[in-house]
Amino acid sequence: SNKMPDLVGESKNNAEVLLNAMEMDLRISLDLLEDSETVPEGQVCRTEPEAGATLVKGQHVKVYISTGSKYTVVPDVLGRTEAQARALLKEAGLECEVGEPDHYEGVEIGMVGGMSVKPESKIEKGETVIIYLCKEAEVVTEPTTQPTEPTEPSESVVTETPVNSEGENG
């Protein structure tokens, strides 16, 4: 048959074997990658032309290989070391940056206390997740020179336009 076989879900090798077996001197592109929410990574997710199309000798056939979902689930790295957090995020296909350390109640010093993205949420691979390491709580000492004047925020100076309550506009 000179009809394009249905290769979706086949491995790259199988796709090549099946197309070559047709003995039609097809020009085959096999290194095209595309993300797919349905076809697992490494399997054919789409072909040009589509399955069932009539092929002519020497035709160029494009076989797209799935890179898997473009989304990944953010691992929960809270309470982990920076190294563990980096490794887990990398494994999930995410970039990792370390933000300003902060104090987190109940988290060991030096461990991850916060993340810029909620754990278990779905984001695109390659996105950056910022982790925040826990540092010691700052001991708040009352400053001895207490400013007497409370500093006014500048927004409080609002000039109200008087509302015309007489209702003259009639």
Secondary structure, 3 states (H helix, E strand, C coil): CCECCCCCCCEHHHHHHHHHHCCCCCEEEEEEEECCCCCCCCEEEEEECCCCCECCCCCEEEEEEECCCCEEECCCCCCCCHHHHHHHHHHCCCEEEECCCECCCCCCCCCEEEECCCCCCEEECCCEEEEEEECCCCCCCCCCCCCCCCCCCHHHCCCCCCCCCCCCCC
